[in-house]
Amino acid sequence: MDLERPDLSDVEDEVVAYIEALEMALLNQGEGDKEVAGRGEVEPSEPETTLQIMTMSQMGVVKRTARHWYGRQKRAGMGVYDLQVDEPDMPDLLVQADVEAEIILFSNLGRTFRVPVSVLSEGEVRDKGEVWPWPLAPLAGERVAAVLPANSDLPYVTLVSERGWVKRIRAEYVSAKMVQGNRFHDLKDGGEVAAVAWTGGDDIFIASRNGLGIRFPASRIPTRGCLGIRLDLDDRVVGVAGVNEDSGVFLISENGKGTIRLMSGFRQNQSPGAKGKVVIKTDRLVMAAEAEGRDDIFLISQTGKMIRFNADDIPAKTGVVQGVICMALRNDEVAAGLVIKG
């Protein structure tokens, strides 16, 4: 008998957690030791498209695969194997762009590059990929810390360092005329680059690994940048997003639990630089990105499993919650995520 999962958005967090624990137990019992292969066996969930999903590892291995080869599942699924890397390497970044477009790389040392998508290794859903084609030789200790599609209608790229320094870069400064390797961040300003996002003219939301967040007017950021969020020594920035009062922000923890936190329930600070407020109950937050119900969400785990589901599957909340299970994990952790506007 097929049963449809009821709406649990108004149920207390503790009850939802118990229900999901039971669901996971049933899922694991039914799956046994079966693994999802994912090589050419994924049914396309949309018409063929030139849009590419690029998967990148910590050690600079990258591949691209047409988006239509990633079938949608319901949240809490196990996903399919994607980028194949050997330990200790693991997936680290996701981005979408058209095959004829470019992507913008932001290195941990503050340098910025543009790379055509077409020069990246094309592969199946399950593939090894190749080493990043750096436009210039990387410096000692340099790696790709963040990546964005080059095409956007938004006027700014907002960059945040690991210790919370925030800076807005006008879109024309990262255009096709940009000098490769141009440096937009000084390591003296809060350490290495941690997060970037295309943003508009309203508010900036910054989230930290310990589950804290801050929201403030983007107009309060000076040209040189400023401290956006004040963090404890054991904390670091993991995400940034452009938001307004009607926005939601997708938050995902390493244990696979996530939520969409509505900004209508998260008070705006009048200026940047304050300590954050709890935005989600978590031991370790992985990412934060603006999201709404029509959007697609991609998650990839440390062992290379990828899941795609609709943001509508996640109950949106105005208060602090621990989230619902977004990805079924077995001796694994979420490594990175991507929100694609619907």
C-alpha positions in Angstrom: 0.0 0.0 0.0 1.4 3.4 -1.0 1.1 6.1 1.7 1.7 9.8 1.1 3.8 11.6 3.7 1.6 14.2 5.5 2.5 17.8 6.0 4.6 18.0 9.2 5.4 21.7 9.1 3.2 22.5 12.1 4.4 19.5 14.2 6.9 20.0 17.0 10.6 19.5 16.1 11.0 16.6 18.6 8.1 14.7 17.0 9.4 15.3 13.5 12.8 14.1 14.5 11.3 10.9 15.9 9.3 10.3 12.8 12.3 10.8 10.6 14.4 8.4 12.7 11.8 5.7 12.1 11.8 6.5 8.4 15.5 6.2 8.3 15.4 2.9 10.0 12.9 1.6 7.5 15.0 3.0 4.6 18.2 1.3 5.8 16.4 -2.0 6.4 15.0 -2.0 2.9 18.2 -0.9 1.2 20.5 -3.3 3.0 24.0 -3.0 1.6 22.8 -2.0 -1.9 24.6 1.0 -3.3 23.2 3.3 -6.0 25.5 3.1 -9.1 24.4 6.1 -11.1 26.5 5.6 -14.3 24.0 6.3 -17.1 21.2 4.7 -15.1 19.6 8.0 -13.9 16.4 8.8 -15.7 16.4 12.4 -16.9 14.0 14.6 -14.9 13.9 17.5 -17.5 14.4 18.0 -21.2 18.0 18.0 -22.5 19.8 21.2 -21.5 23.2 22.8 -22.1 23.3 23.8 -18.4 26.1 22.0 -16.6 26.6 20.9 -13.0 30.3 21.2 -12.1 31.6 19.2 -9.1 35.0 20.2 -7.6 37.1 18.5 -5.0 39.3 19.9 -2.2 42.5 19.0 -4.2 41.4 20.7 -7.4 39.7 17.9 -9.4 36.7 19.0 -11.4 34.2 17.6 -13.9 31.0 18.8 -15.6 27.8 16.9 -16.4 24.7 18.1 -18.1 22.1 18.9 -15.5 19.3 16.8 -17.0 21.2 13.6 -16.1 20.6 14.3 -12.4 17.1 13.0 -11.6 15.1 14.6 -8.9 14.3 12.6 -5.8 12.4 13.4 -2.7 14.4 14.8 0.1 15.9 12.2 2.5 16.9 10.0 -0.5 20.4 8.4 -0.7 21.4 10.1 -4.0 23.7 8.7 -6.7 27.5 8.6 -6.9 29.0 11.6 -8.6 32.6 12.8 -8.6 35.0 10.0 -8.0 38.0 10.9 -6.0 40.4 9.0 -3.7 40.9 9.6 0.0 41.8 11.9 1.6 40.4 14.1 -1.2 36.6 14.8 -1.2 34.0 16.9 -3.0 34.1 20.5 -1.9 32.2 22.9 -4.3 29.2 22.8 -6.7 28.2 25.3 -9.4 25.9 25.5 -12.4 26.6 27.4 -15.6 25.8 27.0 -19.3 28.4 25.1 -21.4 29.0 28.3 -23.5 29.4 30.5 -20.4 32.2 31.1 -17.9 32.6 30.6 -14.2 34.5 32.9 -11.7 37.0 31.3 -9.4 37.8 32.9 -6.0 41.0 31.5 -4.5 41.5 31.2 -0.7 44.3 33.8 -1.1 42.0 36.4 -2.6 42.8 36.1 -6.3 40.0 35.9 -8.9 39.9 34.1 -12.3 37.4 33.5 -15.1 37.4 30.1 -16.8 35.2 28.9 -19.7 33.0 26.0 -18.8 33.8 24.3 -22.1 37.4 23.7 -21.1 36.5 21.7 -18.1 36.4 17.9 -18.3 33.0 16.6 -19.4 31.9 13.3 -17.8 29.1 11.1 -16.8 27.3 11.3 -13.5 29.9 9.1 -12.0 33.4 10.1 -13.3 36.9 11.0 -12.0 37.3 14.4 -13.5 40.6 16.2 -14.1 42.8 18.7 -12.3 41.6 22.4 -12.5 42.9 24.3 -15.5 44.2 27.3 -13.7 44.5 30.3 -16.0 47.7 31.3 -14.1 50.0 29.0 -12.0 48.6 28.7 -8.4 50.6 30.2 -5.6 52.0 28.2 -2.8 49.0 27.0 -0.7 46.5 28.4 -3.1 43.2 26.5 -3.8 39.8 27.4 -5.1 37.7 28.5 -2.1 34.5 29.5 -3.9 33.0 29.6 -7.4 30.1 31.5 -9.1 28.5 31.5 -12.6 29.8 34.5 -14.5 26.4 35.5 -15.8 24.1 37.3 -13.4 21.7 40.2 -13.5 22.7 41.2 -9.9 24.9 44.2 -9.4 27.4 42.9 -6.8 29.5 39.9 -5.8 29.7 39.8 -2.0 32.8 38.2 -0.6 33.2 37.1 3.1 36.4 35.9 4.7 36.6 33.0 7.2 36.7 35.5 10.2 33.8 37.5 8.9 35.2 40.4 6.9 32.7 41.4 4.2 33.2 43.3 0.9 31.0 44.0 -2.1 32.5 44.0 -5.6 30.7 45.7 -8.5 29.8 43.2 -11.2 31.8 45.1 -13.9 35.0 44.4 -11.9 34.6 40.7 -12.5 33.4 41.0 -16.1 35.1 39.4 -19.1 37.5 42.4 -19.1 38.8 41.4 -15.7 42.6 40.8 -15.4 43.2 37.2 -14.5 44.5 36.8 -11.0 43.1 40.2 -9.9 43.1 40.3 -6.1 39.9 41.6 -4.4 40.7 40.5 -0.8 43.6 41.0 1.6 44.4 38.1 3.9 44.9 40.7 6.7 41.2 41.3 6.6 39.9 38.3 8.4 41.9 35.5 6.9 41.2 33.5 3.8 38.2 33.8 1.5 35.3 31.6 2.8 32.1 32.4 0.9 30.9 34.5 -2.1 27.5 35.2 -3.7 25.8 37.3 -6.3 23.7 39.9 -4.3 21.4 42.8 -4.9 20.7 46.0 -3.1 18.8 44.9 0.0 20.2 43.0 2.9 23.2 40.7 3.4 22.9 37.5 5.4 26.1 35.7 6.7 26.1 32.3 8.4 28.8 30.6 10.5 29.8 27.0 11.0 28.4 27.0 14.5 24.9 27.9 13.3 25.0 31.6 13.9 23.8 34.2 11.5 23.5 38.0 11.0 21.4 40.1 8.6 22.1 43.8 7.9 21.6 46.4 5.1 24.0 45.9 2.2 24.3 49.7 1.9 26.1 49.8 5.3 29.2 48.0 3.8 31.9 50.6 3.0 33.8 50.4 -0.3 36.9 48.9 1.4 34.7 46.4 3.3 34.2 45.9 7.0 33.6 43.3 9.7 30.3 41.7 8.9 30.0 39.2 11.8 31.9 38.8 15.0 32.9 35.2 15.6 34.3 33.1 18.4 37.8 31.7 17.8 36.4 28.2 17.1 33.9 29.5 14.5 34.2 30.5 10.8 32.0 31.8 8.0 30.4 29.1 5.7 27.9 31.1 3.7 26.6 34.5 2.5 23.4 35.4 0.7 21.5 38.5 -0.5 18.1 38.6 1.2 15.1 40.8 1.9 12.1 40.5 4.3 10.4 38.0 2.0 13.4 35.8 1.5 14.2 32.3 2.8 17.7 30.9 3.3 18.5 27.2 2.9 20.7 25.9 5.7 22.2 22.4 5.6 24.3 20.7 8.4 26.9 18.1 7.9 24.5 15.5 9.3 22.1 15.9 6.4 19.5 18.0 8.3 18.4 21.3 6.8 15.8 24.0 6.9 14.7 27.0 5.0 14.9 29.9 7.5 12.5 32.7 6.6 13.9 36.2 7.0 10.5 37.5 8.2 11.4 35.7 11.5 15.0 36.8 11.6 15.5 40.3 12.9 17.7 42.7 10.8 20.7 44.4 12.5 21.0 48.1 11.7 24.7 47.7 10.9 27.3 44.9 10.3 29.9 43.7 12.8 27.8 42.3 15.7 27.8 38.8 17.1 25.4 36.5 15.3 22.2 35.0 16.5 21.3 31.3 16.4 19.8 30.5 13.0 19.7 26.7 13.2 20.4 24.1 15.8 23.5 22.3 14.6 26.9 21.0 15.5 28.3 22.1 12.1 26.7 24.1 9.4 27.9 23.4 5.8 26.3 26.1 3.7 23.7 28.9 3.5 22.1 30.2 0.3 18.9 32.1 -0.6 16.1 29.7 -1.6 12.4 29.5 -2.2 10.0 26.7 -3.0 10.4 26.5 -6.8 14.2 26.1 -6.6 16.3 23.0 -7.0 18.7 21.9 -4.3 21.8 19.8 -5.0 23.8 18.2 -2.1 26.9 16.2 -2.3 28.5 14.1 0.4 32.1 13.5 1.3 32.0 10.1 -0.3 30.7 11.6 -3.6 27.0 10.9 -3.4 24.8 13.6 -5.0 21.1 14.2 -4.5 18.7 16.6 -6.2 15.4 17.6 -4.8 12.9 20.5 -4.8 13.0 23.2 -2.1 9.3 22.7 -1.6 10.1 19.5 0.1 11.6 21.4 3.1 9.2 23.1 5.6 10.0 26.8 5.8 10.4 28.1 9.4 10.4 31.5 11.1 12.1 30.2 14.2 15.2 28.2 15.2 14.9 24.4 14.4 17.3 21.5 13.9 15.9 20.9 10.4 14.6 17.9 8.6 16.5 15.1 6.9 17.5 16.3 3.4 19.9 13.5 2.6 20.1 10.0 3.9 23.7 9.4 5.1 25.5 6.2 6.1 28.9 6.8 7.7 29.1 10.0 5.6 28.6 13.8 5.9 27.3 16.5 3.6 30.3 18.3 2.0 28.7 21.0 -0.2 25.4 22.2 -1.6 23.9 24.3 -4.4 20.6 26.1 -4.8 19.4 26.7 -8.4 16.7 29.3 -8.9 13.5 27.8 -10.3 
